Structures are given as structure tokens and as C-alpha cells.
Amino acid sequence: METIKEIIARILSIEEAEIKDQTARDKTESWDSFNHLLLVSEIEKEFNIKFTIKEVEETKTFKELESLVNSKKR
């Protein structure tokens, strides 16, 4: 099973080591709207979870995304 960092690194074409809690959509060039939707889709498939549209729109950082996934896995 891939981790959230592995998925983000693969889709955004960045190194896992670059991904910190504060890594954000508005500060990461490759984290555009298309890649955000791709990230959400890959994470949903990998962890067998579903996000609401509101959750997708409001998630802006790695930390928020990680927290959201963890809350859904329970």
C-alpha cells in the first residue's frame, strides 16, 4: 500500500523528502487543480475511502489531506 506522501510525490513529480506538513497547493507549482483532483482520486482508490466535494475543495495542505484520510480510515 502506498502512503499519502508516495502518492503526492508521484503525481506532483516531487521528492517525498520535500513534502512537509506545510506543503500547500498555493505554494507548490505542480499542485494545480487538475493534479489536486488526480491526488484525491488516487488516495480514494488506495485507501478505499470517499471524500465529499466540500472536503476536496477545502483541503489545501499535506497535513490537512493526511488528517482527512486518517479520519476516514477509522
Secondary structure, 3 states (H helix, E strand, C coil): CCCHHHHHHHHHCCCHHHCCCCCEHHHCCCCCHHHHHHHHHHHHHHHCCCCCHHHHHHCCEHHHHHHHHHHHCC
